[in-house]
Amino acid sequence: MKLLMKKVFGSELTGGQKCMLILLLCTMALWVVPLFDNRLDYPLPERTDTVRLVFGFACLLFPVIFIPWLIVCFRWGMRKGSALIRYGLPLLPHVAMAAMFGFLLLADSLLMPDGADGKTFSRLWYGFTKDAGHVWYRGQEIPGADAASFERIDGYLAKDKNRYYFERTGFEVSDPASFRVFDEHYRTRWDDFVWAIDKDSIYFIVSSPVSEPKVYKYRTIDYDGFQIVPSDIGYPYTKDKQYVYCGQGAFPDADPESFHEVDIYGETVIAQDKYRVYAGCCETPIQTYHRENWFTGEDGLPYYRDGENVYDRYLRLVEDQNSFPAMRIDTTDNLIVYYPEYSRLDLVCETMPSKDDQEVIFCAEAAFTAARLDTFTHRNICGPHVSGGALYQGCGNGAAGVMTWADSKWMFAVNGKDSLLKNAADKQGMGFVQYMVVYDGKIASQPFKDASVNEYRCMCEKDGKLCVADSRQPQKFEVFKNALLDYGVRYAIYLDMGTGWNYSWWRDETGTVHEIHNKRIPYTTNWVTFYK
């Protein structure tokens, strides 16, 4: 024990110093007591609420704060030979804590509403107070509230013998005997709200930081089946056997059984049923939601594309559809990178997609072709592949890399290609095998010698977006693969190239077709194709 004390404090302690140290350590117990004071249980105005929170945390953490401080003061005081430093400075945390507690005591007395009866005045919960004849919420009297029967129901919801209240807002309940609140009071990133129901009515009660609470009332359709839609976001969707409700309105055409939240993008909560997509409390003309369909416009704002139209951040139709390009092109010293704004992918086989098909945005040869044949067969495509939702074996096992598209999600992999391709086929997707050049931000394979000069192409993922990267000019493979890494692609799978095989094209927002490499040969067999 003596060795430990000497190690901690730098020297052995005298009997008096030990007694003083024990006394100071015992004072830590004093700061457990304020935690049981009801002044820590109700919100005060903003200027004092911060003090209350700091004081509460300080009480809990006091031993963690005080013991290191005590050791520092003892060592410093003994080195300086100063009793003031040794015994006086350790009391500073006590002084700070006492000052905060005193501030709360003072605020408690100063915040008593004007005209309150001090003898019968008491604090209730969440800012509610009362005396023998009045009830207040955050210092403002609740009109008509009966103090004797006033009681809490849930969160900020209360009642007396006459009415129900949310904060200061009173409202009538159709059938008090069957009235029930769902779960607890909800606090979201937008507002505070409560859902409740009785045999006759549904109640949506919402409180905003900038306005008085409002109570919206609907007719009850299904009392027993009424429920809150499960949510990780906390948005106020509810439903019964006939309708889906959102805040102050209902979706008359929504399907309650399939209705569910799917995403939150920025400030927009997005839900989906079997018919359409919903943005917050608004129906949209979009049928199926895909998160990857978001893109950033030239104004820096987010937009959504469903293959036919462009929508703003709230999924409202944009009036000027022609101001959004179907293709974004980026360039570096060694790359030309194409970013199609698409809604689906497929691997088209046998016949190259027609330029007259206005739905096609971009197409390029994908898997290798085994032999130059005058007639098409899936056996002539190297490796297993999925086209139009059907799985074909192809020629041999192909390269080690695989890229699939299923359920509007892409996947790059270097293992398990058989199961990934089967999954893509089961979900009516697409997929092909090729050399994986970059995998998880690192070079994955070396399909060509570093010194081999050619024009190269890869399908890539960069920053969560699919793109196609072409070499800007004939270059060494080493230059091309390093250019991909420098550009920041996470995955890159090779696409078939070489004179004639590299022929491809893309369509701009006006419908004009642009060719990439204008020489074409008749032996190409498959094309990865982006559609609007």
C-alpha positions as CSV (number, residue, x, y, z in Angstrom):
1,M,0.0,0.0,0.0
2,K,2.8,2.4,0.9
3,L,4.6,1.6,-2.4
4,L,1.3,2.3,-4.3
5,M,0.8,5.6,-2.5
6,K,4.4,6.6,-3.2
7,K,4.1,5.7,-6.9
8,V,0.8,7.6,-7.3
9,F,1.7,10.7,-5.3
10,G,5.4,10.8,-5.7
11,S,6.3,10.4,-2.0
12,E,5.0,8.8,1.1
13,L,2.1,10.6,2.8
14,T,2.0,11.7,6.4
15,G,-0.8,10.7,8.7
16,G,-2.5,14.1,8.3
17,Q,-2.2,14.0,4.6
18,K,-3.7,10.5,4.5
19,C,-6.7,11.7,6.6
20,M,-7.2,14.7,4.3
21,L,-7.0,12.5,1.2
22,I,-9.6,10.1,2.6
23,L,-11.9,13.1,3.5
24,L,-11.6,14.5,0.0
25,L,-12.3,11.1,-1.6
26,C,-15.5,10.7,0.6
27,T,-16.8,14.0,-0.9
28,M,-17.4,12.2,-4.2
29,A,-20.4,10.6,-2.6
30,L,-22.0,14.0,-2.2
31,W,-22.5,14.3,-5.9
32,V,-24.8,11.2,-6.1
33,V,-27.4,13.0,-4.1
34,P,-28.3,15.7,-6.7
35,L,-29.1,13.0,-9.2
36,F,-32.3,12.2,-7.2
37,D,-33.4,15.8,-7.2
38,N,-36.5,16.4,-9.4
39,R,-34.9,19.5,-10.9
40,L,-33.1,17.1,-13.2
41,D,-36.3,15.5,-14.4
42,Y,-38.1,18.4,-16.2
43,P,-37.0,20.5,-19.1
44,L,-36.1,24.1,-18.2
45,P,-35.9,27.0,-20.7
46,E,-33.1,26.7,-23.2
47,R,-30.6,28.9,-21.3
48,T,-30.9,26.7,-18.1
49,D,-31.5,23.4,-19.8
50,T,-27.9,23.2,-21.0
51,V,-26.7,23.8,-17.4
52,R,-29.0,21.0,-16.2
53,L,-27.6,18.5,-18.7
54,V,-24.0,19.5,-18.0
55,F,-24.7,19.2,-14.2
56,G,-26.3,15.8,-14.6
57,F,-23.3,14.4,-16.6
58,A,-20.9,16.0,-14.2
59,C,-22.5,14.2,-11.3
60,L,-22.2,10.9,-13.1
61,L,-18.6,11.5,-14.1
62,F,-17.5,13.2,-11.0
63,P,-15.2,10.4,-9.8
64,V,-13.6,10.1,-13.2
65,I,-12.9,13.9,-13.1
66,F,-12.1,14.3,-9.5
67,I,-9.6,11.5,-8.8
68,P,-7.1,12.5,-11.5
69,W,-7.4,16.1,-10.5
70,L,-6.8,15.2,-6.8
71,I,-3.7,13.2,-7.7
72,V,-2.3,16.1,-9.9
73,C,-2.9,18.6,-7.0
74,F,-1.4,16.4,-4.4
75,R,1.8,15.8,-6.5
76,W,2.1,19.4,-7.5
77,G,1.5,20.7,-3.9
78,M,4.0,18.3,-2.4
79,R,6.6,19.3,-5.0
80,K,6.0,23.0,-4.3
81,G,5.6,22.5,-0.6
82,S,2.2,24.3,-0.7
83,A,-0.7,23.2,1.5
84,L,-3.0,25.6,-0.5
85,I,-2.3,23.7,-3.7
86,R,-2.5,20.3,-2.0
87,Y,-5.8,20.9,-0.2
88,G,-7.3,24.0,-1.8
89,L,-7.2,23.3,-5.5
90,P,-8.9,19.8,-5.2
91,L,-12.0,21.7,-4.0
92,L,-12.4,23.6,-7.3
93,P,-14.6,20.9,-8.9
94,H,-16.8,21.0,-5.8
95,V,-17.1,24.7,-6.2
96,A,-18.1,24.5,-9.9
97,M,-20.6,21.7,-9.2
98,A,-22.1,23.7,-6.3
99,A,-22.4,26.8,-8.5
100,M,-24.3,24.9,-11.2
101,F,-26.6,23.4,-8.6
102,G,-27.2,26.8,-7.0
103,F,-28.0,28.2,-10.5
104,L,-30.6,25.5,-10.9
105,L,-32.1,26.3,-7.5
106,L,-32.2,30.0,-8.4
107,A,-33.8,29.2,-11.8
108,D,-36.4,27.0,-10.1
109,S,-37.5,29.9,-7.9
110,L,-37.4,32.6,-10.6
111,L,-39.3,30.5,-13.1
112,M,-42.4,30.1,-11.0
113,P,-45.3,31.5,-13.1
114,D,-46.7,34.9,-12.1
115,G,-49.7,34.5,-9.7
116,A,-48.8,30.9,-8.7
117,D,-49.5,29.9,-5.1
118,G,-46.2,29.1,-3.6
119,K,-47.7,26.8,-1.0
120,T,-49.4,24.5,-3.4
121,F,-47.1,25.0,-6.4
122,S,-45.4,21.8,-7.7
123,R,-43.6,20.6,-10.8
124,L,-45.0,17.7,-12.7
125,W,-43.2,16.4,-15.7
126,Y,-41.7,17.7,-19.0
127,G,-42.3,21.4,-18.1
128,F,-45.8,20.9,-16.7
129,T,-46.4,22.7,-13.3
130,K,-49.5,23.4,-11.3
131,D,-50.9,24.9,-8.1
132,A,-54.3,24.4,-6.4
133,G,-56.2,26.2,-9.2
134,H,-54.0,26.5,-12.3
135,V,-51.9,24.3,-14.7
136,W,-48.9,25.7,-16.7
137,Y,-46.8,24.3,-19.5
138,R,-43.3,25.9,-19.7
139,G,-44.6,28.9,-17.7
140,Q,-47.7,29.5,-19.9
141,E,-51.1,28.7,-18.4
142,I,-53.2,26.0,-20.0
143,P,-56.6,27.6,-20.6
144,G,-59.4,25.8,-18.8
145,A,-57.3,23.0,-17.3
146,D,-58.6,21.5,-14.1
147,A,-55.6,21.2,-11.7
148,A,-57.2,18.7,-9.3
149,S,-57.8,16.0,-12.0
150,F,-54.9,16.9,-14.3
151,E,-52.7,13.8,-15.0
152,R,-50.2,12.5,-17.4
153,I,-51.1,10.0,-20.2
154,D,-47.9,9.7,-22.2
155,G,-45.0,12.0,-23.0
156,Y,-46.4,15.5,-23.4
157,L,-50.0,14.1,-23.5
158,A,-52.2,14.7,-20.5
159,K,-55.9,14.9,-19.5
160,D,-58.2,16.2,-16.9
161,K,-61.9,15.5,-16.2
162,N,-63.0,17.7,-19.1
163,R,-60.5,17.3,-22.0
164,Y,-57.2,15.9,-23.3
165,Y,-54.1,18.1,-23.8
166,F,-50.9,18.0,-25.9
167,E,-48.6,20.6,-24.3
168,R,-51.0,23.6,-24.1
169,T,-53.4,22.5,-26.8
170,G,-56.7,21.1,-25.5
171,F,-58.9,18.8,-27.6
172,E,-62.0,16.7,-27.3
173,V,-62.0,12.9,-27.5
174,S,-64.9,11.1,-29.1
175,D,-64.9,8.1,-26.9
176,P,-62.7,8.4,-23.8
177,A,-63.3,4.8,-22.7
178,S,-61.6,3.4,-25.8
179,F,-59.0,6.1,-26.2
180,R,-55.4,4.8,-26.5
181,V,-52.0,6.1,-27.4
182,F,-49.7,4.2,-29.7
183,D,-46.3,3.5,-28.2
184,E,-44.7,6.6,-26.7
185,H,-44.3,10.2,-27.7
186,Y,-42.3,10.4,-30.9
187,R,-39.5,12.8,-31.4
188,T,-38.2,13.0,-35.0
189,R,-35.8,15.2,-37.0
190,W,-38.8,17.2,-38.1
191,D,-41.4,17.5,-35.3
192,D,-42.8,15.9,-32.2
193,F,-46.0,13.9,-32.7
194,V,-48.4,11.4,-31.2
195,W,-50.8,8.9,-32.8
196,A,-53.9,8.0,-30.8
197,I,-57.2,6.3,-31.5
198,D,-60.6,5.6,-30.1
199,K,-63.7,3.7,-31.4
200,D,-64.8,6.7,-33.4
201,S,-61.7,8.7,-34.4
202,I,-58.0,8.7,-35.2
203,Y,-55.9,11.5,-33.8
204,F,-52.6,12.8,-35.2
205,I,-51.1,15.4,-32.8
206,V,-48.1,17.3,-33.9
207,S,-45.9,19.9,-32.3
208,S,-43.4,22.1,-34.2
209,P,-40.7,24.2,-32.7
210,V,-42.2,27.3,-34.4
211,S,-45.9,26.8,-33.8
212,E,-48.5,25.7,-31.3
213,P,-49.5,22.0,-31.5
214,K,-52.2,21.0,-33.9
215,V,-54.6,18.0,-33.6
216,Y,-55.9,16.4,-36.8
217,K,-58.8,14.0,-36.5
218,Y,-60.0,11.3,-38.9
219,R,-62.9,8.9,-38.8
220,T,-62.0,5.4,-37.5
221,I,-62.2,2.6,-40.1
222,D,-60.5,-0.2,-38.2
223,Y,-60.0,0.3,-34.5
224,D,-58.4,-3.1,-33.8
225,G,-56.3,-3.2,-36.9
226,F,-54.9,0.4,-36.7
227,Q,-51.1,0.3,-36.4
228,I,-48.0,2.4,-36.9
229,V,-46.0,1.4,-40.0
230,P,-42.6,0.0,-38.7
231,S,-39.9,2.6,-39.2
232,D,-36.2,3.1,-38.7
233,I,-36.7,6.7,-39.7
234,G,-39.5,7.7,-37.3
235,Y,-41.8,9.2,-39.9
236,P,-45.5,9.4,-39.0
237,Y,-47.0,6.7,-41.3
238,T,-49.9,4.6,-39.9
239,K,-52.4,2.3,-41.5
240,D,-55.5,0.2,-41.0
241,K,-57.2,-2.4,-43.2
242,Q,-58.3,0.2,-45.8
243,Y,-56.1,3.2,-45.7
244,V,-52.5,4.5,-45.1
245,Y,-52.3,7.7,-43.2
246,C,-49.5,10.3,-43.2
247,G,-49.7,13.2,-40.8
248,Q,-52.8,15.3,-41.6
249,G,-54.0,13.2,-44.6
250,A,-54.5,9.8,-46.0
251,F,-53.5,8.0,-49.2
252,P,-56.8,6.8,-50.5
253,D,-55.3,4.6,-53.2
254,A,-52.4,3.1,-51.3
255,D,-52.1,-0.6,-50.5
256,P,-51.8,-1.0,-46.7
257,E,-50.5,-4.5,-46.9
258,S,-47.4,-3.7,-49.1
259,F,-46.8,-0.2,-47.9
260,H,-43.4,0.3,-46.2
261,E,-40.6,2.8,-45.9
262,V,-37.6,2.2,-48.1
263,D,-35.2,5.2,-47.7
264,I,-34.5,8.7,-46.6
265,Y,-32.6,10.8,-49.1
266,G,-31.6,14.2,-47.8
267,E,-34.7,15.5,-46.1
268,T,-37.1,13.3,-48.1
269,V,-38.6,10.2,-46.6
270,I,-39.5,7.6,-49.3
271,A,-42.1,4.9,-49.0
272,Q,-43.3,2.2,-51.5
273,D,-46.3,0.0,-52.0
274,K,-47.1,-2.3,-54.9
275,Y,-48.5,0.6,-56.9
276,R,-46.2,3.6,-56.6
277,V,-43.6,5.6,-54.6
278,Y,-44.4,8.1,-51.9
279,A,-42.3,11.1,-50.9
280,G,-43.2,12.1,-47.4
281,C,-47.0,12.7,-47.4
282,C,-47.2,13.0,-51.2
283,E,-47.9,10.4,-53.9
284,T,-45.5,10.4,-56.9
285,P,-45.9,9.0,-60.4
286,I,-42.8,6.8,-59.9
287,Q,-43.7,3.1,-59.8
288,T,-40.5,1.6,-58.3
289,Y,-37.8,3.2,-56.3
290,H,-34.1,2.6,-56.8
291,R,-31.7,4.6,-54.7
292,E,-29.0,4.5,-57.4
293,N,-31.2,6.5,-59.7
294,W,-30.3,9.7,-57.7
295,F,-27.8,11.9,-59.4
296,T,-26.4,15.4,-58.9
297,G,-27.4,18.1,-61.3
298,E,-25.2,20.9,-62.7
299,D,-26.7,23.2,-59.9
300,G,-25.3,20.8,-57.3
301,L,-28.7,19.6,-56.2
302,P,-29.9,16.0,-56.1
303,Y,-32.3,14.7,-58.7
304,Y,-34.0,11.4,-59.4
305,R,-34.5,9.7,-62.8
306,D,-36.9,6.8,-63.3
307,G,-36.1,6.1,-66.9
308,E,-38.7,8.4,-68.4
309,N,-38.6,11.7,-66.4
310,V,-36.4,13.6,-64.0
311,Y,-37.7,14.6,-60.5
312,D,-36.4,17.1,-57.9
313,R,-35.2,16.2,-54.4
314,Y,-38.8,15.9,-53.2
315,L,-39.7,13.6,-56.2
316,R,-41.7,16.3,-57.9
317,L,-41.6,16.3,-61.7
318,V,-39.1,18.8,-63.1
319,E,-40.6,21.0,-65.8
320,D,-37.6,21.4,-68.0
321,Q,-36.7,17.8,-68.8
322,N,-34.2,18.7,-71.5
323,S,-31.8,20.4,-69.1
324,F,-30.6,17.1,-67.7
325,P,-28.1,15.1,-69.8
326,A,-28.6,11.4,-70.3
327,M,-24.8,11.0,-70.2
328,R,-22.1,12.7,-68.1
329,I,-18.6,12.5,-69.4
330,D,-15.5,13.0,-67.4
331,T,-11.9,13.1,-68.6
332,T,-8.4,12.8,-67.2
333,D,-5.0,12.8,-69.0
334,N,-5.4,9.1,-69.8
335,L,-9.1,8.3,-69.5
336,I,-12.5,9.2,-71.0
337,V,-15.1,8.1,-68.4
338,Y,-18.8,7.8,-69.4
339,Y,-21.6,8.0,-66.7
340,P,-24.9,6.9,-68.2
341,E,-28.0,8.1,-66.3
342,Y,-29.9,4.8,-66.5
343,S,-32.6,2.8,-64.8
344,R,-31.7,-0.8,-65.8
345,L,-28.9,-2.9,-67.4
346,D,-28.9,-6.0,-69.6
347,L,-26.5,-8.1,-71.6
348,V,-27.9,-8.0,-75.1
349,C,-26.7,-11.0,-77.2
350,E,-26.6,-11.9,-80.9
351,T,-27.7,-8.5,-82.4
352,M,-26.3,-5.2,-81.3
353,P,-28.9,-2.8,-79.8
354,S,-30.4,-0.6,-82.5
355,K,-29.7,3.1,-82.6
356,D,-33.4,3.6,-83.3
357,D,-34.2,2.2,-79.8
358,Q,-34.6,5.5,-77.9
359,E,-34.4,3.6,-74.5
360,V,-30.8,2.7,-75.0
361,I,-28.2,5.2,-73.6
362,F,-25.0,3.3,-74.0
363,C,-23.8,-0.1,-75.2
364,A,-20.4,-1.8,-75.5
365,E,-19.0,-5.3,-76.1
366,A,-18.6,-7.1,-72.7
367,A,-17.4,-10.8,-72.6
368,F,-14.9,-12.2,-75.1
369,T,-16.1,-14.0,-78.2
370,A,-14.4,-17.4,-78.7
371,A,-14.4,-17.7,-82.5
372,R,-15.3,-15.6,-85.6
373,L,-18.5,-17.3,-86.7
374,D,-21.0,-16.2,-89.3
375,T,-23.9,-17.5,-87.1
376,F,-24.6,-16.7,-83.5
377,T,-24.7,-19.2,-80.6
378,H,-24.4,-18.6,-76.9
379,R,-21.7,-21.3,-76.8
380,N,-19.5,-18.8,-78.6
381,I,-19.5,-16.3,-75.7
382,C,-16.7,-17.0,-73.3
383,G,-17.9,-18.1,-70.0
384,P,-21.4,-18.4,-68.4
385,H,-23.6,-15.3,-68.8
386,V,-27.1,-14.1,-68.1
387,S,-29.0,-12.3,-70.8
388,G,-32.7,-11.2,-70.5
389,G,-32.9,-13.0,-67.2
390,A,-31.8,-16.4,-68.7
391,L,-28.6,-18.2,-67.7
392,Y,-26.4,-19.6,-70.5
393,Q,-23.3,-21.7,-70.1
394,G,-21.2,-20.2,-72.8
395,C,-17.8,-21.4,-73.9
396,G,-15.6,-22.8,-71.1
397,N,-15.5,-21.2,-67.7
398,G,-14.4,-17.7,-68.8
399,A,-12.3,-15.4,-66.7
400,A,-12.2,-15.2,-62.9
401,G,-14.1,-11.9,-62.6
402,V,-17.9,-11.5,-62.8
403,M,-20.3,-8.5,-62.9
404,T,-24.0,-9.0,-62.3
405,W,-27.1,-6.8,-62.1
406,A,-30.1,-8.0,-60.1
407,D,-32.8,-6.2,-58.1
408,S,-31.4,-2.9,-59.4
409,K,-28.1,-3.7,-57.6
410,W,-24.7,-4.4,-59.2
411,M,-22.1,-6.8,-57.9
412,F,-18.4,-7.2,-58.8
413,A,-16.7,-10.3,-57.6
414,V,-13.7,-12.6,-58.1
415,N,-15.2,-15.6,-56.4
416,G,-18.6,-17.4,-56.4
417,K,-19.5,-16.4,-59.9
418,D,-21.8,-19.5,-60.5
419,S,-24.0,-18.6,-57.5
420,L,-24.0,-14.9,-58.5
421,L,-25.0,-15.6,-62.0
422,K,-27.8,-18.0,-60.9
423,N,-29.1,-15.4,-58.5
424,A,-29.1,-12.8,-61.4
425,A,-31.0,-15.2,-63.6
426,D,-33.5,-16.0,-60.8
427,K,-34.2,-12.2,-60.4
428,Q,-34.4,-11.5,-64.2
429,G,-31.1,-9.7,-64.2
430,M,-27.9,-9.9,-66.2
431,G,-24.3,-10.9,-65.8
432,F,-21.1,-11.8,-67.6
433,V,-17.5,-12.9,-66.8
434,Q,-14.3,-11.1,-67.7
435,Y,-11.0,-10.2,-66.2
436,M,-11.3,-8.2,-63.0
437,V,-8.7,-5.5,-63.3
438,V,-9.4,-3.6,-60.0
439,Y,-11.0,-5.1,-57.0
440,D,-11.7,-3.1,-53.8
441,G,-9.4,-0.4,-54.8
442,K,-6.4,-2.7,-55.7
443,I,-5.1,-4.3,-58.8
444,A,-6.8,-7.7,-59.0
445,S,-5.3,-9.4,-62.1
446,Q,-2.8,-8.9,-64.9
447,P,-4.7,-9.9,-68.1
448,F,-2.1,-8.1,-70.3
449,K,1.6,-7.4,-70.1
450,D,2.4,-3.9,-68.7
451,A,4.2,-3.0,-71.8
452,S,1.3,-4.0,-74.2
453,V,0.1,-1.0,-76.0
454,N,-3.6,-0.9,-76.9
455,E,-6.9,0.9,-76.4
456,Y,-8.5,-0.4,-73.2
457,R,-11.9,-0.3,-71.6
458,C,-13.4,-1.3,-68.2
459,M,-16.8,-1.1,-66.6
460,C,-16.1,0.5,-63.2
461,E,-17.7,1.6,-59.9
462,K,-16.5,5.0,-58.6
463,D,-18.1,6.8,-55.6
464,G,-21.1,4.4,-55.8
465,K,-21.8,5.1,-59.5
466,L,-21.4,2.8,-62.5
467,C,-19.3,4.1,-65.3
468,V,-17.3,3.0,-68.4
469,A,-13.7,4.1,-68.6
470,D,-11.9,4.2,-72.0
471,S,-8.2,4.9,-72.6
472,R,-8.0,8.3,-74.3
473,Q,-5.4,7.0,-76.8
474,P,-3.4,3.8,-77.3
475,Q,-1.3,3.4,-74.2
476,K,0.6,0.8,-72.2
477,F,-1.6,-1.4,-70.0
478,E,0.4,-0.3,-67.0
479,V,-0.5,3.3,-67.7
480,F,-4.2,2.4,-68.1
481,K,-4.5,0.4,-64.9
482,N,-2.6,3.1,-62.9
483,A,-4.9,5.7,-64.4
484,L,-7.9,3.8,-63.0
485,L,-6.4,3.7,-59.6
486,D,-5.5,7.4,-59.7
487,Y,-9.1,8.2,-60.8
488,G,-10.3,6.4,-57.7
489,V,-12.3,3.5,-59.1
490,R,-13.2,0.8,-56.6
491,Y,-14.0,-2.0,-59.1
492,A,-13.1,-2.3,-62.7
493,I,-13.9,-5.3,-65.0
494,Y,-12.5,-5.5,-68.4
495,L,-14.7,-5.1,-71.6
496,D,-13.7,-6.7,-74.9
497,M,-11.7,-4.3,-77.0
498,G,-9.5,-4.4,-80.1
499,T,-10.1,-3.0,-83.6
500,G,-13.7,-3.6,-84.6
501,W,-14.5,-5.2,-81.3
502,N,-14.3,-1.8,-79.6
503,Y,-17.2,-0.3,-81.6
504,S,-19.8,1.2,-79.3
505,W,-22.1,4.2,-79.1
506,W,-24.1,6.4,-76.7
507,R,-27.1,8.7,-76.9
508,D,-27.4,12.2,-75.5
509,E,-30.4,13.9,-74.0
510,T,-31.6,15.1,-77.5
511,G,-31.6,11.6,-78.8
512,T,-28.5,12.1,-80.9
513,V,-26.2,9.0,-81.2
514,H,-22.5,9.3,-80.8
515,E,-20.2,6.5,-82.0
516,I,-17.0,5.5,-80.1
517,H,-14.5,4.0,-82.6
518,N,-16.4,3.9,-86.0
519,K,-15.0,0.6,-87.4
520,R,-17.2,-2.4,-86.8
521,I,-16.8,-6.1,-87.5
522,P,-19.7,-8.7,-87.9
523,Y,-18.4,-11.2,-85.3
524,T,-19.3,-9.4,-82.1
525,T,-21.7,-11.3,-79.9
526,N,-22.7,-9.5,-76.7
527,W,-23.1,-6.0,-75.4
528,V,-23.6,-4.6,-71.9
529,T,-26.4,-2.1,-72.4
530,F,-27.7,0.8,-70.3
531,Y,-31.3,1.8,-70.6
532,K,-33.2,4.9,-69.6
